[in-house]
Amino acid sequence: MKPDIQIAREVSLRKIKEVAGQIGIPRKDILNYGRYMAKVSLGLIDRKEIEKHNLILVTAITPTKSGIGKTTVSIGLALGLNKIGKRAIVALREPSLGPCFGMKGGAAGGGYSQVLPMENINLHFTGDFHAVTSAHNMITALLDNYIYQTRHTCEGLKEVKWKRVLDVNDRSLRNIVSGLGGSANGEPAETGFDITSASEIMAILCLASGLEDLKRRIGNILLGYTYDDRPFTVNDLGVAGAITVLLKDALLPNLVQTTENTPAFIHGGPFANIAHGCNSTLATEMALTYGDYVVTEAGFGADLGAEKFFNIKCRKAGLSPKLTVIVVTSQSLKMHGGTPESQIRQPDREGLANGLANLDKHLDNLSAFGQQVIVTFNRFETDSDEEIELVAGHCRKRGVGFAVNTVFAEGGDGGIELAGMVVDTIEKSPSSPLKYTYNDSDSVREKVQKVAKGIYGASSIVYTTLAEKKIRQIERLGISHYPVCIAKTQYSFSSDPKAYGVAKDFELKVRDIIINNGAEMIVVIMGEIMRMPGLPKEPQAKQIDIVNGLIEGLS
């Protein structure tokens, strides 16, 4: 099959104003970024229209290191829905340069199920990631200046909680010392970098309901503590307005198109293993304003992405999906069934059958949220009919809808079976009203316990001394009602990335807790997860090049 980038180049793109016109977005409300990308005015969001339309979440079982094709399936489902005459829009996150040049390559779908122009989307796009990076680091620079200017006064800070970010995988920057070289260079301090996707500014961008809410949240960001233990925020720096200025255009959802020229909103980019893993609320609401069916996805497996989508995004935005689609592949099932990772592309009926336990755990979790679920088998060339029938039979026994998709190879045509089942299920037996894992009034420990034991299957949770201190700070600040955003490995229900299948009787260790007072959530760090990833031995950057003016190696 042709490489993704070749398929993308062979598509005849429509001007973005024409794509917008397909769904009724006025040309005057489009801010062009070239011919094929645009930002859309927030004034177009219509709450009454949102309530009439159907939101569909696409999630997955626990993935392999090469992913599971969730974004490709999300795009393909939207294409399939359009093929059967429905007005469907896909709403996704923006790719990060870290993974694009690191392990996974591009993140704009694949094969004949892509969002375009894929080179732009995978690289600098409309500059949202750069805006988030600049806004975050501008706060850091202003904070460092405040510390420098007040270094000999009682107005200084006892404790600083704000780091820097960069949209590059760079393990050497996880822990650093800044301000060296004499007093003219600032105050020496231990600090570090997170990846931009983990920035609280990214979370705020994705959860804000509008420009004023964005400014309010930025002002509430907790930067540190004074000598008398008073919280010190961006409002105390007096720069909330200035930071909002840097983000005013980034807040607008991005409109692009698919390989079949249907509309797609791509906006925001938090990872689900270290952040809340969902595209922006505003982009989802924009899509729901203009699409009868809106397909969105949440990062990694359902234990991370879907859990946060429901407990954080839906809780705060008042959204409730009509249906959840969970993606499986034979390779991921085999890996979770005990097949050696080097052999998951080979036939192994026993390994695949054993891996169904991982699917069942995710199905149980999704049912607990009140979700009606369809399983879709993302078919690869190496998959046999026998393997597919084994999974289909298992789903029939569980009373769960099952559909094969071949959207990677066939685009919308490969998603027609899935699309038809989605529409039929929503019409006949949509999801119940959303049930959250925990209540706002639960304590931080109760929330962590309900997710860790109820969703992951942990037997116990322990806290470091540092984490205990953070919980006391949260209680003093009166923000225990915030939802929890657990950061842990995406490759297992446990904090051990090699504990495949369904881990049981395991202990989870809360290493640290980060207060995102502006995003209004509590980030709970479990195990050895890092908020600044490193690069693999053979980074994808070695495959990326420009030849005769054309980019190669983005896939």
RAVENRA-V268416 format. One record per pair of residues at least 24 apart in sequence whose ideal C-beta (glycine too) atoms are under 7 Angstrom apart, sorted by the first residue. I is the first residue (numbers start at 1). GAP is how many residues later the second one is. If there is no record, write none. Layout:
# RAVENRA-V268416
<<I;GAP> <I;GAP>>
This chain:
# RAVENRA-V268416
<<1;110> <1;408> <3;552> <4;102> <4;106> <4;107> <4;110> <4;114> <4;551> <5;113> <5;546> <5;547> <5;549> <5;550> <7;104> <7;105> <7;107> <7;252> <8;106> <8;108> <8;110> <11;105> <11;248> <13;103> <13;104> <13;244> <14;243> <14;247> <16;239> <19;236> <19;238> <19;242> <19;244> <20;235> <22;241> <23;64> <23;66> <23;240> <23;267> <23;268> <24;266> <25;265> <31;221> <33;93> <36;81> <36;220> <36;221> <37;83> <37;89> <37;217> <37;219> <38;217> <39;87> <39;210> <39;213> <39;214> <39;215> <40;212> <40;213> <40;215> <40;246> <42;168> <42;210> <42;240> <44;242> <44;245> <45;237> <45;240> <45;241> <45;244> <46;243> <49;240> <50;235> <50;238> <50;239> <53;235> <53;238> <53;239> <53;241> <54;238> <54;239> <54;240> <54;268> <54;372> <55;233> <55;239> <55;241> <55;264> <55;266> <55;267> <56;237> <56;238> <56;239> <56;265> <56;266> <56;267> <56;269> <56;366> <57;239> <57;241> <57;249> <57;252> <57;264> <57;267> <58;237> <58;239> <58;267> <58;269> <59;238> <59;239> <59;243> <59;246> <59;247> <59;265> <59;267> <60;241> <60;242> <60;266> <60;267> <61;240> <61;265> <61;267> <61;271> <61;297> <61;298> <61;301> <62;239> <62;270> <62;274> <62;296> <62;429> <62;430> <62;431> <63;237> <63;238> <63;269> <63;427> <64;267> <64;268> <64;271> <67;37> <68;259> <68;261> <68;264> <68;310> <69;258> <69;260> <69;309> <69;339> <70;227> <70;257> <71;36> <71;38> <71;226> <72;37> <72;38> <72;39> <72;41> <72;335> <72;336> <73;254> <73;303> <73;305> <73;332> <73;334> <74;221> <74;223> <75;34> <75;38> <75;39> <75;40> <75;183> <76;37> <76;329> <76;331> <76;335> <76;336> <76;338> <76;339> <77;218> <77;248> <77;338> <77;341> <77;342> <77;345> <78;180> <78;184> <78;217> <79;34> <79;179> <79;181> <79;183> <79;328> <79;332> <79;333> <79;336> <80;332> <80;335> <80;336> <80;338> <80;339> <81;212> <81;338> <82;180> <82;330> <83;329> <83;330> <83;333> <83;336> <84;332> <84;335> <84;336> <86;206> <86;207> <86;337> <87;204> <87;205> <88;203> <88;204> <88;205> <88;207> <89;174> <89;175> <89;176> <89;198> <89;201> <89;202> <89;205> <90;174> <90;205> <91;174> <91;188> <91;192> <91;193> <91;196> <91;203> <91;205> <92;172> <92;174> <92;187> <92;205> <93;175> <93;176> <93;186> <94;31> <94;34> <94;35> <94;172> <94;173> <94;174> <94;175> <95;26> <95;27> <95;174> <96;33> <96;71> <96;99> <96;100> <96;101> <96;173> <97;70> <97;71> <98;69> <98;70> <98;71> <98;97> <98;435> <100;440> <100;454> <101;438> <101;439> <101;440> <101;443> <102;67> <102;431> <102;433> <102;434> <102;437> <102;438> <103;433> <103;437> <105;435> <105;449> <105;450> <106;448> <106;449> <110;298> <111;297> <111;298> <112;147> <112;296> <112;297> <112;298> <112;299> <113;146> <113;294> <113;295> <113;298> <114;144> <114;145> <115;141> <115;143> <115;149> <115;151> <116;140> <116;141> <116;142> <116;143> <118;436> <119;432> <119;435> <121;135> <121;145> <122;432> <125;129> <126;128> <128;122> <129;38> <129;67> <129;140> <131;115> <131;116> <131;119> <132;64> <132;67> <132;69> <132;70> <132;73> <132;118> <133;32> <133;33> <133;34> <133;63> <134;112> <135;66> <135;108> <135;111> <135;112> <136;29> <136;63> <136;65> <137;27> <137;28> <138;105> <138;108> <139;95> <139;104> <140;24> <142;95> <142;97> <143;80> <143;94> <144;42> <146;91> <147;40> <148;38> <148;39> <151;36> <154;73> <156;71> <157;67> <157;68> <157;69> <157;75> <158;67> <158;68> <158;69> <159;65> <159;66> <160;29> <160;63> <160;64> <161;61> <161;62> <161;63> <162;61> <162;62> <163;28> <163;29> <163;30> <163;31> <164;27> <164;29> <165;28> <165;29> <165;30> <165;31> <165;34> <166;27> <166;29> <166;30> <167;28> <167;29> <169;26> <169;364> <169;365> <169;366> <170;362> <171;361> <171;363> <173;359> <174;356> <174;358> <193;339> <194;337> <194;338> <195;336> <195;337> <195;338> <197;72> <197;73> <197;74> <197;78> <198;73> <198;76> <198;77> <198;333> <200;316> <200;318> <200;319> <202;66> <202;67> <202;68> <202;73> <203;67> <203;72> <203;73> <203;313> <203;316> <203;318> <204;314> <204;315> <205;42> <205;45> <205;46> <205;63> <205;75> <206;62> <206;64> <206;72> <206;73> <206;74> <206;75> <207;74> <207;109> <207;312> <208;43> <209;72> <211;37> <211;40> <214;30> <214;33> <214;37> <215;25> <215;26> <215;29> <217;301> <217;302> <218;25> <218;26> <218;300> <220;297> <220;298> <221;296> <221;297> <222;293> <222;295> <231;246> <253;27> <253;29> <253;30> <253;33> <259;152> <260;151> <260;152> <271;28> <272;26> <272;27> <272;28> <272;32> <272;33> <272;36> <272;218> <273;27> <273;31> <273;214> <273;215> <273;216> <273;217> <273;256> <274;213> <274;255> <274;257> <275;210> <276;32> <276;36> <276;37> <276;209> <276;245> <277;27> <277;28> <277;31> <278;30> <278;31> <278;35> <281;32> <281;36> <284;35> <300;190> <301;61> <301;189> <302;24> <302;60> <302;63> <302;64> <303;59> <303;62> <303;152> <303;153> <303;190> <304;186> <306;60> <307;130> <307;144> <307;148> <308;177> <310;59> <310;124> <310;126> <311;125> <311;126> <311;172> <312;171> <312;173> <312;209> <314;120> <315;121> <315;168> <320;113> <320;114> <321;50> <321;110> <322;104> <322;108> <322;109> <323;49> <323;51> <323;99> <323;102> <323;103> <323;107> <323;108> <324;42> <324;47> <324;49> <325;49> <325;51> <325;97> <326;36> <326;40> <326;47> <326;49> <327;49> <327;51> <328;31> <328;47> <328;49> <328;50> <328;63> <329;49> <329;51> <330;53> <330;57> <333;26> <335;165> <336;164> <336;165> <337;164> <345;37> <347;37> <349;41> <352;35> <352;38> <353;37> <355;146> <356;38> <357;144> <357;145> <358;143> <358;144> <361;132> <361;141> <363;35> <363;37> <365;90> <368;67> <369;65> <369;66> <370;61> <370;62> <370;63> <370;64> <370;65> <371;60> <372;53> <372;57> <372;58> <372;59> <373;27> <374;27> <374;29> <374;47> <374;48> <374;51> <375;25> <375;26> <375;27> <376;27> <376;29> <376;42> <377;27> <378;27> <379;25> <379;26> <379;27> <401;24> <440;41> <441;40> <443;37> <444;27> <444;30> <444;36> <444;40> <444;78> <447;37> <448;36> <448;62> <448;76> <451;33> <451;35> <452;56> <456;37> <456;38> <457;36> <457;45> <457;46> <457;47> <458;48> <458;49> <458;50> <459;46> <459;47> <459;48> <460;47> <461;47> <461;49> <462;45> <462;47> <463;47> <464;46> <464;47> <466;46> <467;43> <467;44> <467;45> <467;46> <470;43> <470;45> <471;42> <473;42> <474;41> <474;48> <479;38> <482;38> <482;39> <482;40> <483;38> <484;38> <484;40> <485;36> <485;37> <485;38> <485;39> <486;38> <486;40> <487;36> <487;37> <487;38> <487;39> <487;42> <487;44> <488;38> <488;39> <488;41> <489;38> <489;40> <495;31> <495;32>>
